[in-house]
Amino acid sequence: MTEMHLISLGIGAASFAFGVYTLILRARRPEKFAKLEAMKKVWGKTPGTIIHVVAYSVVPLLFGVFAILAGLRGQSIF
């Protein structure tokens, strides 16, 4: 059995937690995201929101899952 890579697991968990946190915060207090408002002004309401959700929630969640799975397999993400 392969030994877990703890650094990959830790980074993955932190990234995943950040993605979850931003999803929760977006639902409860979207005014906390100054960059969201800036993106809405530049690209419009819907495209700006989509870009922000992808950049600050979806990408960290996906990266977190990737890093956690790599860490469980004993692989480094670096």
C-alpha positions in Angstrom: 0.0 0.0 0.0 1.3 3.5 -0.9 1.9 6.1 1.8 -0.2 9.2 1.7 1.4 12.5 0.7 0.4 14.8 3.6 1.4 18.1 1.9 -0.8 17.3 -1.1 -3.7 16.4 1.2 -3.3 19.6 3.2 -3.2 21.8 0.2 -6.1 20.0 -1.3 -8.2 20.3 1.9 -7.4 24.0 2.1 -8.3 24.6 -1.5 -11.5 22.6 -1.2 -12.4 24.4 2.0 -11.8 27.8 0.3 -14.2 26.8 -2.5 -16.9 25.8 -0.1 -16.4 28.9 2.0 -16.8 31.2 -1.1 -19.9 29.3 -2.1 -21.5 29.8 1.3 -20.4 33.4 1.6 -21.7 34.1 -1.9 -25.1 32.7 -0.9 -25.3 34.6 2.4 -23.3 37.8 2.0 -22.4 38.5 -1.6 -21.6 42.1 -0.8 -18.4 40.9 0.9 -16.9 40.2 -2.6 -15.4 43.5 -3.8 -13.9 41.7 -6.9 -17.3 40.4 -7.8 -18.7 43.9 -8.1 -15.7 44.9 -10.2 -16.1 42.0 -12.5 -19.8 42.8 -12.9 -18.9 46.3 -13.9 -16.3 45.2 -16.4 -18.1 42.2 -18.0 -21.7 42.7 -17.1 -23.8 41.2 -14.3 -24.2 37.6 -15.6 -20.8 37.0 -17.3 -19.0 38.7 -14.4 -20.8 36.5 -11.8 -20.0 33.4 -13.9 -16.3 34.3 -14.1 -16.2 35.0 -10.4 -17.9 31.7 -9.5 -15.6 29.7 -11.7 -12.4 31.5 -10.6 -13.2 31.6 -6.8 -15.3 28.5 -6.2 -15.3 25.9 -9.0 -11.5 26.0 -9.7 -10.5 25.7 -6.0 -13.1 22.9 -5.5 -11.8 20.9 -8.5 -8.1 21.5 -7.6 -8.9 20.5 -4.0 -10.4 17.2 -5.1 -7.5 16.6 -7.5 -4.9 17.3 -4.8 -6.7 15.2 -2.2 -6.9 12.2 -4.5 -3.2 12.6 -5.5 -2.3 12.8 -1.8 -4.3 9.7 -1.0 -2.4 7.9 -3.8 0.9 9.1 -2.3 1.6 11.5 -5.2 2.9 15.0 -4.8 1.1 17.8 -6.7 4.3 19.6 -7.3 
